[in-house]
Amino acid sequence: MDLERGYDAYVPVFAAMSDILPVVDVTEPFPAAGDGRRMFAYGKLGPHPSDAGNALIARTVAATVPALTAT
């Protein structure tokens, strides 16, 4: 995610990708999570998900995977 461009910058990319393969858009829950700064750790490589951000990603993926793997 690019915090400067915002979450909406990824919507068209994920929409196009979802035509080809299953996509779990983990950007959607971030705005609803409140203070975005605590969701990211800031280091010399730029912002990456913090422990709280990774937990949010894990919950989002865990909730989505059963539907993606159902036969």
All heavy atoms as TSV, in Angstrom:
chain	resi	resn	atom	element	x	y	z
A	1	MET	N	N	0.836	-1.174	0.000
A	1	MET	CA	C	0.000	0.000	0.000
A	1	MET	C	C	0.880	1.236	0.000
A	1	MET	O	O	1.894	1.265	0.667
A	1	MET	CB	C	-0.879	0.015	1.236
A	1	MET	CG	C	-2.028	-0.932	1.142
A	1	MET	SD	S	-2.979	-0.940	2.653
A	1	MET	CE	C	-2.146	-2.256	3.504
A	2	ASP	N	N	0.459	2.198	-0.724
A	2	ASP	CA	C	1.174	3.467	-0.780
A	2	ASP	C	C	0.364	4.470	0.026
A	2	ASP	O	O	-0.708	4.908	-0.406
A	2	ASP	CB	C	1.326	3.914	-2.221
A	2	ASP	CG	C	2.165	5.151	-2.382
A	2	ASP	OD1	O	2.210	5.976	-1.440
A	2	ASP	OD2	O	2.755	5.306	-3.444
A	3	LEU	N	N	0.848	4.817	1.205
A	3	LEU	CA	C	0.092	5.696	2.088
A	3	LEU	C	C	-0.093	7.084	1.502
A	3	LEU	O	O	-1.072	7.761	1.795
A	3	LEU	CB	C	0.769	5.790	3.452
A	3	LEU	CG	C	0.824	4.482	4.243
A	3	LEU	CD1	C	1.579	4.685	5.541
A	3	LEU	CD2	C	-0.559	3.957	4.496
A	4	GLU	N	N	0.834	7.517	0.677
A	4	GLU	CA	C	0.718	8.853	0.088
A	4	GLU	C	C	-0.356	8.899	-0.989
A	4	GLU	O	O	-1.061	9.884	-1.127
A	4	GLU	CB	C	2.067	9.299	-0.465
A	4	GLU	CG	C	3.092	9.551	0.621
A	4	GLU	CD	C	4.451	9.946	0.063
A	4	GLU	OE1	O	4.545	10.217	-1.147
A	4	GLU	OE2	O	5.403	9.976	0.848
A	5	ARG	N	N	-0.482	7.841	-1.774
A	5	ARG	CA	C	-1.510	7.806	-2.826
A	5	ARG	C	C	-2.867	7.403	-2.277
A	5	ARG	O	O	-3.885	7.668	-2.885
A	5	ARG	CB	C	-1.098	6.845	-3.937
A	5	ARG	CG	C	0.064	7.378	-4.720
A	5	ARG	CD	C	0.457	6.571	-5.911
A	5	ARG	NE	N	-0.231	5.317	-6.086
A	5	ARG	CZ	C	0.141	4.368	-6.907
A	5	ARG	NH1	N	1.218	4.523	-7.624
A	5	ARG	NH2	N	-0.533	3.259	-7.030
A	6	GLY	N	N	-2.880	6.741	-1.157
A	6	GLY	CA	C	-4.139	6.344	-0.529
A	6	GLY	C	C	-4.589	4.960	-0.955
A	6	GLY	O	O	-4.074	4.369	-1.901
A	7	TYR	N	N	-5.566	4.465	-0.249
A	7	TYR	CA	C	-6.065	3.118	-0.486
A	7	TYR	C	C	-6.789	2.993	-1.823
A	7	TYR	O	O	-6.735	1.959	-2.472
A	7	TYR	CB	C	-7.010	2.701	0.643
A	7	TYR	CG	C	-6.368	2.738	2.007
A	7	TYR	CD1	C	-6.739	3.694	2.940
A	7	TYR	CD2	C	-5.388	1.828	2.352
A	7	TYR	CE1	C	-6.144	3.722	4.195
A	7	TYR	CE2	C	-4.789	1.856	3.601
A	7	TYR	CZ	C	-5.173	2.805	4.514
A	7	TYR	OH	O	-4.592	2.842	5.743
A	8	ASP	N	N	-7.480	4.048	-2.239
A	8	ASP	CA	C	-8.262	3.990	-3.472
A	8	ASP	C	C	-7.407	3.787	-4.713
A	8	ASP	O	O	-7.906	3.349	-5.747
A	8	ASP	CB	C	-9.103	5.259	-3.637
A	8	ASP	CG	C	-10.196	5.360	-2.589
A	8	ASP	OD1	O	-10.578	4.315	-2.020
A	8	ASP	OD2	O	-10.668	6.478	-2.326
A	9	ALA	N	N	-6.124	4.070	-4.617
A	9	ALA	CA	C	-5.232	3.904	-5.769
A	9	ALA	C	C	-5.153	2.446	-6.210
A	9	ALA	O	O	-4.853	2.158	-7.364
A	9	ALA	CB	C	-3.835	4.419	-5.437
A	10	TYR	N	N	-5.457	1.525	-5.317
A	10	TYR	CA	C	-5.317	0.107	-5.626
A	10	TYR	C	C	-6.593	-0.537	-6.141
A	10	TYR	O	O	-6.549	-1.642	-6.664
A	10	TYR	CB	C	-4.815	-0.645	-4.390
A	10	TYR	CG	C	-3.419	-0.228	-4.033
A	10	TYR	CD1	C	-3.189	0.812	-3.142
A	10	TYR	CD2	C	-2.336	-0.836	-4.636
A	10	TYR	CE1	C	-1.905	1.222	-2.843
A	10	TYR	CE2	C	-1.042	-0.435	-4.341
A	10	TYR	CZ	C	-0.839	0.597	-3.440
A	10	TYR	OH	O	0.432	1.000	-3.158
A	11	VAL	N	N	-7.714	0.118	-6.009
A	11	VAL	CA	C	-8.992	-0.472	-6.408
A	11	VAL	C	C	-8.977	-0.948	-7.863
A	11	VAL	O	O	-9.325	-2.096	-8.141
A	11	VAL	CB	C	-10.168	0.496	-6.128
A	11	VAL	CG1	C	-11.455	-0.027	-6.720
A	11	VAL	CG2	C	-10.310	0.721	-4.625
A	12	PRO	N	N	-8.570	-0.114	-8.838
A	12	PRO	CA	C	-8.581	-0.597	-10.217
A	12	PRO	C	C	-7.593	-1.736	-10.469
A	12	PRO	O	O	-7.866	-2.642	-11.260
A	12	PRO	CB	C	-8.209	0.622	-11.058
A	12	PRO	CG	C	-7.985	1.755	-10.137
A	12	PRO	CD	C	-8.199	1.284	-8.745
A	13	VAL	N	N	-6.466	-1.722	-9.783
A	13	VAL	CA	C	-5.478	-2.793	-9.953
A	13	VAL	C	C	-6.053	-4.115	-9.476
A	13	VAL	O	O	-5.985	-5.134	-10.176
A	13	VAL	CB	C	-4.180	-2.456	-9.182
A	13	VAL	CG1	C	-3.203	-3.618	-9.228
A	13	VAL	CG2	C	-3.546	-1.191	-9.733
A	14	PHE	N	N	-6.630	-4.114	-8.277
A	14	PHE	CA	C	-7.194	-5.349	-7.744
A	14	PHE	C	C	-8.413	-5.798	-8.549
A	14	PHE	O	O	-8.633	-6.997	-8.715
A	14	PHE	CB	C	-7.555	-5.193	-6.269
A	14	PHE	CG	C	-6.352	-5.028	-5.380
A	14	PHE	CD1	C	-6.390	-4.202	-4.290
A	14	PHE	CD2	C	-5.173	-5.700	-5.639
A	14	PHE	CE1	C	-5.292	-4.048	-3.458
A	14	PHE	CE2	C	-4.064	-5.561	-4.825
A	14	PHE	CZ	C	-4.120	-4.726	-3.727
A	15	ALA	N	N	-9.190	-4.885	-9.052
A	15	ALA	CA	C	-10.345	-5.248	-9.884
A	15	ALA	C	C	-9.882	-5.949	-11.154
A	15	ALA	O	O	-10.451	-6.968	-11.555
A	15	ALA	CB	C	-11.167	-4.008	-10.221
A	16	ALA	N	N	-8.854	-5.426	-11.785
A	16	ALA	CA	C	-8.327	-6.050	-13.000
A	16	ALA	C	C	-7.725	-7.421	-12.699
A	16	ALA	O	O	-7.931	-8.383	-13.450
A	16	ALA	CB	C	-7.288	-5.140	-13.651
A	17	MET	N	N	-7.014	-7.512	-11.598
A	17	MET	CA	C	-6.411	-8.794	-11.228
A	17	MET	C	C	-7.471	-9.836	-10.913
A	17	MET	O	O	-7.295	-11.014	-11.217
A	17	MET	CB	C	-5.493	-8.609	-10.014
A	17	MET	CG	C	-4.200	-7.916	-10.332
A	17	MET	SD	S	-3.198	-7.515	-8.865
A	17	MET	CE	C	-3.098	-9.078	-8.025
A	18	SER	N	N	-8.570	-9.414	-10.312
A	18	SER	CA	C	-9.602	-10.369	-9.913
A	18	SER	C	C	-10.311	-10.998	-11.107
A	18	SER	O	O	-10.989	-12.002	-10.949
A	18	SER	CB	C	-10.608	-9.715	-8.969
A	18	SER	OG	O	-11.387	-8.767	-9.656
A	19	ASP	N	N	-10.140	-10.417	-12.293
A	19	ASP	CA	C	-10.668	-11.043	-13.504
A	19	ASP	C	C	-9.846	-12.269	-13.891
A	19	ASP	O	O	-10.312	-13.107	-14.654
A	19	ASP	CB	C	-10.658	-10.054	-14.673
A	19	ASP	CG	C	-11.684	-8.952	-14.519
A	19	ASP	OD1	O	-12.648	-9.136	-13.736
A	19	ASP	OD2	O	-11.522	-7.907	-15.171
A	20	ILE	N	N	-8.633	-12.362	-13.372
A	20	ILE	CA	C	-7.709	-13.426	-13.748
A	20	ILE	C	C	-7.542	-14.465	-12.638
A	20	ILE	O	O	-7.447	-15.653	-12.892
A	20	ILE	CB	C	-6.332	-12.824	-14.100
A	20	ILE	CG1	C	-6.488	-11.831	-15.258
A	20	ILE	CG2	C	-5.311	-13.896	-14.431
A	20	ILE	CD1	C	-5.279	-10.957	-15.478
A	21	LEU	N	N	-7.510	-13.986	-11.389
A	21	LEU	CA	C	-7.276	-14.882	-10.255
A	21	LEU	C	C	-7.949	-14.322	-9.016
A	21	LEU	O	O	-8.277	-13.139	-8.963
A	21	LEU	CB	C	-5.769	-15.050	-10.020
A	21	LEU	CG	C	-4.970	-13.762	-9.813
A	21	LEU	CD1	C	-4.708	-13.520	-8.347
A	21	LEU	CD2	C	-3.653	-13.883	-10.560
A	22	PRO	N	N	-8.166	-15.177	-8.012
A	22	PRO	CA	C	-8.790	-14.683	-6.781
A	22	PRO	C	C	-7.895	-13.651	-6.097
A	22	PRO	O	O	-6.682	-13.838	-5.996
A	22	PRO	CB	C	-8.929	-15.926	-5.914
A	22	PRO	CG	C	-8.818	-17.076	-6.845
A	22	PRO	CD	C	-7.937	-16.623	-7.975
A	23	VAL	N	N	-8.490	-12.572	-5.638
A	23	VAL	CA	C	-7.755	-11.495	-4.992
A	23	VAL	C	C	-8.376	-11.209	-3.634
A	23	VAL	O	O	-9.596	-11.104	-3.517
A	23	VAL	CB	C	-7.777	-10.207	-5.860
A	23	VAL	CG1	C	-7.155	-9.040	-5.116
A	23	VAL	CG2	C	-7.075	-10.437	-7.181
A	24	VAL	N	N	-7.540	-11.096	-2.624
A	24	VAL	CA	C	-7.981	-10.661	-1.306
A	24	VAL	C	C	-7.444	-9.246	-1.127
A	24	VAL	O	O	-6.247	-9.043	-0.978
A	24	VAL	CB	C	-7.452	-11.586	-0.183
A	24	VAL	CG1	C	-7.908	-11.078	1.175
A	24	VAL	CG2	C	-7.891	-13.008	-0.420
A	25	ASP	N	N	-8.324	-8.277	-1.196
A	25	ASP	CA	C	-7.923	-6.877	-1.066
A	25	ASP	C	C	-7.825	-6.539	0.414
A	25	ASP	O	O	-8.814	-6.274	1.069
A	25	ASP	CB	C	-8.931	-5.971	-1.766
A	25	ASP	CG	C	-8.529	-4.511	-1.718
A	25	ASP	OD1	O	-7.494	-4.176	-1.097
A	25	ASP	OD2	O	-9.256	-3.691	-2.309
A	26	VAL	N	N	-6.622	-6.556	0.934
A	26	VAL	CA	C	-6.432	-6.278	2.354
A	26	VAL	C	C	-6.362	-4.780	2.643
A	26	VAL	O	O	-6.194	-4.389	3.796
A	26	VAL	CB	C	-5.194	-6.999	2.931
A	26	VAL	CG1	C	-5.358	-8.501	2.834
A	26	VAL	CG2	C	-3.924	-6.547	2.250
A	27	THR	N	N	-6.503	-3.946	1.620
A	27	THR	CA	C	-6.523	-2.504	1.868
A	27	THR	C	C	-7.866	-2.046	2.414
A	27	THR	O	O	-7.931	-1.052	3.126
A	27	THR	CB	C	-6.211	-1.693	0.594
A	27	THR	OG1	O	-7.201	-1.955	-0.390
A	27	THR	CG2	C	-4.838	-2.017	0.058
A	28	GLU	N	N	-8.941	-2.781	2.114
A	28	GLU	CA	C	-10.284	-2.338	2.506
A	28	GLU	C	C	-10.466	-2.151	4.007
A	28	GLU	O	O	-11.084	-1.183	4.435
A	28	GLU	CB	C	-11.335	-3.294	1.945
A	28	GLU	CG	C	-11.471	-3.206	0.440
A	28	GLU	CD	C	-12.495	-4.173	-0.110
A	28	GLU	OE1	O	-13.104	-4.927	0.674
A	28	GLU	OE2	O	-12.684	-4.165	-1.339
A	29	PRO	N	N	-9.974	-3.049	4.865
A	29	PRO	CA	C	-10.224	-2.865	6.295
A	29	PRO	C	C	-9.358	-1.796	6.961
A	29	PRO	O	O	-9.662	-1.370	8.067
A	29	PRO	CB	C	-9.927	-4.239	6.901
A	29	PRO	CG	C	-9.116	-4.960	5.905
A	29	PRO	CD	C	-9.418	-4.354	4.569
A	30	PHE	N	N	-8.305	-1.340	6.310
A	30	PHE	CA	C	-7.413	-0.384	6.964
A	30	PHE	C	C	-8.085	0.941	7.327
A	30	PHE	O	O	-7.928	1.410	8.456
A	30	PHE	CB	C	-6.155	-0.144	6.124
A	30	PHE	CG	C	-5.080	-1.164	6.384
A	30	PHE	CD1	C	-5.107	-2.390	5.760
A	30	PHE	CD2	C	-4.061	-0.899	7.268
A	30	PHE	CE1	C	-4.142	-3.334	5.998
A	30	PHE	CE2	C	-3.065	-1.834	7.527
A	30	PHE	CZ	C	-3.115	-3.065	6.889
A	31	PRO	N	N	-8.824	1.588	6.436
A	31	PRO	CA	C	-9.448	2.859	6.831
A	31	PRO	C	C	-10.415	2.708	8.015
A	31	PRO	O	O	-10.503	3.590	8.862
A	31	PRO	CB	C	-10.197	3.308	5.580
A	31	PRO	CG	C	-9.490	2.642	4.457
A	31	PRO	CD	C	-9.029	1.312	5.012
A	32	ALA	N	N	-11.107	1.574	8.078
A	32	ALA	CA	C	-12.060	1.354	9.163
A	32	ALA	C	C	-11.360	1.034	10.483
A	32	ALA	O	O	-11.993	1.082	11.542
A	32	ALA	CB	C	-13.009	0.213	8.795
A	33	ALA	N	N	-10.076	0.733	10.434
A	33	ALA	CA	C	-9.346	0.337	11.645
A	33	ALA	C	C	-8.969	1.517	12.520
A	33	ALA	O	O	-8.403	1.342	13.589
A	33	ALA	CB	C	-8.094	-0.446	11.265
A	34	GLY	N	N	-9.267	2.723	12.085
A	34	GLY	CA	C	-8.963	3.885	12.914
A	34	GLY	C	C	-7.639	4.519	12.553
A	34	GLY	O	O	-7.337	4.699	11.387
A	35	ASP	N	N	-6.852	4.786	13.552
A	35	ASP	CA	C	-5.579	5.480	13.376
A	35	ASP	C	C	-4.633	4.658	12.512
A	35	ASP	O	O	-4.030	3.697	12.972
A	35	ASP	CB	C	-4.950	5.752	14.741
A	35	ASP	CG	C	-3.654	6.539	14.639
A	35	ASP	OD1	O	-3.304	6.993	13.533
A	35	ASP	OD2	O	-2.997	6.698	15.676
A	36	GLY	N	N	-4.507	5.026	11.250
A	36	GLY	CA	C	-3.671	4.305	10.311
A	36	GLY	C	C	-2.210	4.275	10.689
A	36	GLY	O	O	-1.496	3.351	10.320
A	37	ARG	N	N	-1.774	5.263	11.456
A	37	ARG	CA	C	-0.359	5.298	11.831
A	37	ARG	C	C	0.043	4.107	12.679
A	37	ARG	O	O	1.169	3.634	12.607
A	37	ARG	CB	C	-0.028	6.596	12.547
A	37	ARG	CG	C	-0.094	7.806	11.615
A	37	ARG	CD	C	0.083	9.060	12.390
A	37	ARG	NE	N	-1.076	9.151	13.306
A	37	ARG	CZ	C	-1.402	10.218	13.992
A	37	ARG	NH1	N	-0.660	11.280	13.923
A	37	ARG	NH2	N	-2.457	10.232	14.767
A	38	ARG	N	N	-0.878	3.583	13.491
A	38	ARG	CA	C	-0.508	2.437	14.319
A	38	ARG	C	C	-0.528	1.139	13.509
A	38	ARG	O	O	-0.035	0.118	13.952
A	38	ARG	CB	C	-1.390	2.326	15.557
A	38	ARG	CG	C	-2.758	1.802	15.338
A	38	ARG	CD	C	-3.522	1.695	16.672
A	38	ARG	NE	N	-4.769	1.011	16.445
A	38	ARG	CZ	C	-4.943	-0.292	16.482
A	38	ARG	NH1	N	-3.937	-1.079	16.765
A	38	ARG	NH2	N	-6.113	-0.839	16.244
A	39	MET	N	N	-1.092	1.179	12.312
A	39	MET	CA	C	-1.133	0.001	11.453
A	39	MET	C	C	0.162	-0.187	10.668
A	39	MET	O	O	0.353	-1.193	10.008
A	39	MET	CB	C	-2.298	0.094	10.465
A	39	MET	CG	C	-3.652	0.022	11.104
A	39	MET	SD	S	-3.898	-1.612	11.802
A	39	MET	CE	C	-5.025	-1.229	13.101
A	40	PHE	N	N	1.047	0.816	10.732
A	40	PHE	CA	C	2.284	0.753	9.967
A	40	PHE	C	C	3.484	1.038	10.846
A	40	PHE	O	O	3.422	1.827	11.775
A	40	PHE	CB	C	2.245	1.767	8.808
A	40	PHE	CG	C	1.223	1.412	7.777
A	40	PHE	CD1	C	-0.061	1.902	7.867
A	40	PHE	CD2	C	1.541	0.561	6.737
A	40	PHE	CE1	C	-1.019	1.562	6.928
A	40	PHE	CE2	C	0.591	0.208	5.800
A	40	PHE	CZ	C	-0.692	0.711	5.888
A	41	ALA	N	N	4.594	0.370	10.531
A	41	ALA	CA	C	5.882	0.640	11.146
A	41	ALA	C	C	6.694	1.414	10.112
A	41	ALA	O	O	6.655	1.095	8.924
A	41	ALA	CB	C	6.579	-0.662	11.504
A	42	TYR	N	N	7.355	2.427	10.556
A	42	TYR	CA	C	8.095	3.283	9.624
A	42	TYR	C	C	9.586	3.046	9.799
A	42	TYR	O	O	10.128	3.219	10.881
A	42	TYR	CB	C	7.745	4.751	9.875
A	42	TYR	CG	C	6.285	5.014	9.610
A	42	TYR	CD1	C	5.327	4.813	10.591
A	42	TYR	CD2	C	5.862	5.423	8.351
A	42	TYR	CE1	C	3.977	5.021	10.333
A	42	TYR	CE2	C	4.523	5.638	8.088
A	42	TYR	CZ	C	3.594	5.431	9.085
A	42	TYR	OH	O	2.256	5.631	8.822
A	43	GLY	N	N	10.229	2.629	8.723
A	43	GLY	CA	C	11.661	2.369	8.765
A	43	GLY	C	C	12.332	2.940	7.535
A	43	GLY	O	O	11.722	3.671	6.743
A	44	LYS	N	N	13.598	2.574	7.337
A	44	LYS	CA	C	14.347	3.145	6.224
A	44	LYS	C	C	13.813	2.686	4.864
A	44	LYS	O	O	14.085	3.317	3.862
A	44	LYS	CB	C	15.834	2.840	6.363
A	44	LYS	CG	C	16.195	1.392	6.318
A	44	LYS	CD	C	17.690	1.208	6.517
A	44	LYS	CE	C	18.023	-0.281	6.566
A	44	LYS	NZ	N	19.449	-0.470	6.771
A	45	LEU	N	N	13.057	1.611	4.817
A	45	LEU	CA	C	12.458	1.153	3.560
A	45	LEU	C	C	11.048	1.703	3.358
A	45	LEU	O	O	10.361	1.325	2.419
A	45	LEU	CB	C	12.428	-0.379	3.511
A	45	LEU	CG	C	13.786	-1.066	3.551
A	45	LEU	CD1	C	13.620	-2.572	3.570
A	45	LEU	CD2	C	14.631	-0.630	2.363
A	46	GLY	N	N	10.630	2.582	4.237
A	46	GLY	CA	C	9.291	3.150	4.139
A	46	GLY	C	C	8.324	2.396	5.026
A	46	GLY	O	O	8.698	1.471	5.742
A	47	PRO	N	N	7.056	2.789	4.986
A	47	PRO	CA	C	6.083	2.143	5.873
A	47	PRO	C	C	5.768	0.709	5.449
A	47	PRO	O	O	5.636	0.421	4.263
A	47	PRO	CB	C	4.850	3.034	5.756
A	47	PRO	CG	C	5.023	3.786	4.485
A	47	PRO	CD	C	6.479	3.872	4.209
A	48	HIS	N	N	5.714	-0.158	6.432
A	48	HIS	CA	C	5.309	-1.543	6.258
A	48	HIS	C	C	4.305	-1.847	7.365
A	48	HIS	O	O	4.290	-1.180	8.390
A	48	HIS	CB	C	6.516	-2.474	6.385
A	48	HIS	CG	C	7.423	-2.438	5.209
A	48	HIS	ND1	N	8.293	-1.401	4.976
A	48	HIS	CD2	C	7.578	-3.296	4.187
A	48	HIS	CE1	C	8.964	-1.634	3.862
A	48	HIS	NE2	N	8.541	-2.776	3.355
A	49	PRO	N	N	3.473	-2.862	7.180
A	49	PRO	CA	C	2.512	-3.179	8.231
A	49	PRO	C	C	3.205	-3.456	9.570
A	49	PRO	O	O	4.209	-4.157	9.625
A	49	PRO	CB	C	1.808	-4.431	7.711
A	49	PRO	CG	C	1.922	-4.322	6.225
A	49	PRO	CD	C	3.274	-3.712	5.987
A	50	SER	N	N	2.656	-2.880	10.604
A	50	SER	CA	C	3.137	-3.117	11.971
A	50	SER	C	C	2.534	-4.428	12.473
A	50	SER	O	O	1.816	-5.122	11.741
A	50	SER	CB	C	2.690	-1.969	12.873
A	50	SER	OG	O	1.271	-1.978	12.965
A	51	ASP	N	N	2.785	-4.753	13.732
A	51	ASP	CA	C	2.155	-5.946	14.316
A	51	ASP	C	C	0.637	-5.841	14.204
A	51	ASP	O	O	-0.040	-6.803	13.840
A	51	ASP	CB	C	2.569	-6.118	15.774
A	51	ASP	CG	C	4.026	-6.521	15.928
A	51	ASP	OD1	O	4.663	-6.910	14.928
A	51	ASP	OD2	O	4.534	-6.437	17.065
A	52	ALA	N	N	0.095	-4.659	14.511
A	52	ALA	CA	C	-1.361	-4.462	14.423
A	52	ALA	C	C	-1.837	-4.562	12.975
A	52	ALA	O	O	-2.892	-5.142	12.696
A	52	ALA	CB	C	-1.747	-3.104	15.014
A	53	GLY	N	N	-1.065	-4.007	12.044
A	53	GLY	CA	C	-1.420	-4.087	10.626
A	53	GLY	C	C	-1.371	-5.516	10.113
A	53	GLY	O	O	-2.253	-5.959	9.374
A	54	ASN	N	N	-0.346	-6.262	10.516
A	54	ASN	CA	C	-0.252	-7.666	10.100
A	54	ASN	C	C	-1.387	-8.496	10.691
A	54	ASN	O	O	-1.904	-9.390	10.027
A	54	ASN	CB	C	1.106	-8.245	10.505
A	54	ASN	CG	C	2.186	-7.857	9.530
A	54	ASN	OD1	O	1.983	-7.846	8.322
A	54	ASN	ND2	N	3.353	-7.519	10.044
A	55	ALA	N	N	-1.788	-8.204	11.921
A	55	ALA	CA	C	-2.917	-8.920	12.525
A	55	ALA	C	C	-4.201	-8.640	11.751
A	55	ALA	O	O	-5.012	-9.546	11.522
A	55	ALA	CB	C	-3.065	-8.525	13.993
A	56	LEU	N	N	-4.385	-7.392	11.335
A	56	LEU	CA	C	-5.564	-7.031	10.542
A	56	LEU	C	C	-5.549	-7.756	9.197
A	56	LEU	O	O	-6.567	-8.285	8.752
A	56	LEU	CB	C	-5.610	-5.516	10.337
A	56	LEU	CG	C	-6.774	-4.973	9.524
A	56	LEU	CD1	C	-8.102	-5.269	10.215
A	56	LEU	CD2	C	-6.606	-3.474	9.318
A	57	ILE	N	N	-4.395	-7.818	8.570
A	57	ILE	CA	C	-4.259	-8.544	7.301
A	57	ILE	C	C	-4.577	-10.027	7.510
A	57	ILE	O	O	-5.320	-10.629	6.731
A	57	ILE	CB	C	-2.853	-8.356	6.711
A	57	ILE	CG1	C	-2.664	-6.909	6.245
A	57	ILE	CG2	C	-2.599	-9.336	5.569
A	57	ILE	CD1	C	-1.234	-6.539	5.907
A	58	ALA	N	N	-4.037	-10.616	8.562
A	58	ALA	CA	C	-4.272	-12.038	8.830
A	58	ALA	C	C	-5.754	-12.330	9.054
A	58	ALA	O	O	-6.281	-13.319	8.528
A	58	ALA	CB	C	-3.450	-12.483	10.041
A	59	ARG	N	N	-6.430	-11.470	9.814
A	59	ARG	CA	C	-7.874	-11.675	10.042
A	59	ARG	C	C	-8.652	-11.558	8.739
A	59	ARG	O	O	-9.583	-12.331	8.485
A	59	ARG	CB	C	-8.406	-10.672	11.066
A	59	ARG	CG	C	-7.972	-10.946	12.490
A	59	ARG	CD	C	-8.737	-10.100	13.500
A	59	ARG	NE	N	-8.658	-8.671	13.255
A	59	ARG	CZ	C	-7.691	-7.873	13.712
A	59	ARG	NH1	N	-6.689	-8.377	14.425
A	59	ARG	NH2	N	-7.718	-6.581	13.467
A	60	THR	N	N	-8.271	-10.606	7.896
A	60	THR	CA	C	-8.961	-10.408	6.620
A	60	THR	C	C	-8.773	-11.611	5.704
A	60	THR	O	O	-9.731	-12.107	5.108
A	60	THR	CB	C	-8.441	-9.126	5.927
A	60	THR	OG1	O	-8.647	-8.020	6.811
A	60	THR	CG2	C	-9.142	-8.882	4.611
A	61	VAL	N	N	-7.544	-12.081	5.598
A	61	VAL	CA	C	-7.269	-13.247	4.751
A	61	VAL	C	C	-7.962	-14.492	5.302
A	61	VAL	O	O	-8.590	-15.243	4.553
A	61	VAL	CB	C	-5.745	-13.470	4.619
A	61	VAL	CG1	C	-5.443	-14.788	3.932
A	61	VAL	CG2	C	-5.104	-12.317	3.839
A	62	ALA	N	N	-7.888	-14.700	6.607
A	62	ALA	CA	C	-8.519	-15.881	7.220
A	62	ALA	C	C	-10.023	-15.908	6.986
A	62	ALA	O	O	-10.599	-16.969	6.761
A	62	ALA	CB	C	-8.215	-15.916	8.714
A	63	ALA	N	N	-10.646	-14.738	6.990
A	63	ALA	CA	C	-12.087	-14.673	6.769
A	63	ALA	C	C	-12.460	-14.901	5.304
A	63	ALA	O	O	-13.576	-15.294	4.995
A	63	ALA	CB	C	-12.629	-13.316	7.226
A	64	THR	N	N	-11.521	-14.692	4.396
A	64	THR	CA	C	-11.797	-14.774	2.967
A	64	THR	C	C	-11.411	-16.108	2.347
A	64	THR	O	O	-12.052	-16.565	1.417
A	64	THR	CB	C	-11.035	-13.639	2.228
A	64	THR	OG1	O	-11.361	-12.401	2.851
A	64	THR	CG2	C	-11.418	-13.563	0.778
A	65	VAL	N	N	-10.392	-16.744	2.871
A	65	VAL	CA	C	-9.861	-17.963	2.262
A	65	VAL	C	C	-10.901	-19.075	2.122
A	65	VAL	O	O	-10.944	-19.730	1.073
A	65	VAL	CB	C	-8.599	-18.447	3.023
A	65	VAL	CG1	C	-8.211	-19.863	2.635
A	65	VAL	CG2	C	-7.452	-17.494	2.746
A	66	PRO	N	N	-11.744	-19.348	3.105
A	66	PRO	CA	C	-12.714	-20.438	2.912
A	66	PRO	C	C	-13.571	-20.276	1.656
A	66	PRO	O	O	-13.826	-21.241	0.940
A	66	PRO	CB	C	-13.573	-20.390	4.189
A	66	PRO	CG	C	-12.644	-19.834	5.210
A	66	PRO	CD	C	-11.823	-18.805	4.462
A	67	ALA	N	N	-14.001	-19.073	1.382
A	67	ALA	CA	C	-14.817	-18.856	0.173
A	67	ALA	C	C	-14.001	-19.049	-1.093
A	67	ALA	O	O	-14.522	-19.511	-2.115
A	67	ALA	CB	C	-15.412	-17.451	0.198
A	68	LEU	N	N	-12.725	-18.728	-1.048
A	68	LEU	CA	C	-11.866	-18.876	-2.231
A	68	LEU	C	C	-11.511	-20.325	-2.498
A	68	LEU	O	O	-11.206	-20.701	-3.629
A	68	LEU	CB	C	-10.590	-18.065	-2.067
A	68	LEU	CG	C	-10.745	-16.544	-2.000
A	68	LEU	CD1	C	-9.390	-15.894	-1.729
A	68	LEU	CD2	C	-11.338	-16.017	-3.292
A	69	THR	N	N	-11.521	-21.152	-1.465
A	69	THR	CA	C	-11.107	-22.541	-1.624
A	69	THR	C	C	-12.283	-23.517	-1.657
A	69	THR	O	O	-12.069	-24.714	-1.818
A	69	THR	CB	C	-10.144	-22.945	-0.490
A	69	THR	OG1	O	-10.804	-22.763	0.770
A	69	THR	CG2	C	-8.868	-22.119	-0.542
A	70	ALA	N	N	-13.491	-23.015	-1.549
A	70	ALA	CA	C	-14.669	-23.895	-1.589
A	70	ALA	C	C	-14.813	-24.502	-2.988
A	70	ALA	O	O	-14.545	-23.871	-3.994
A	70	ALA	CB	C	-15.923	-23.114	-1.235
A	71	THR	N	N	-15.220	-25.737	-3.010
A	71	THR	CA	C	-15.398	-26.404	-4.322
A	71	THR	C	C	-16.844	-26.656	-4.606
A	71	THR	O	O	-17.703	-26.592	-3.827
A	71	THR	CB	C	-14.631	-27.734	-4.372
A	71	THR	OG1	O	-15.069	-28.559	-3.293
A	71	THR	CG2	C	-13.151	-27.485	-4.304
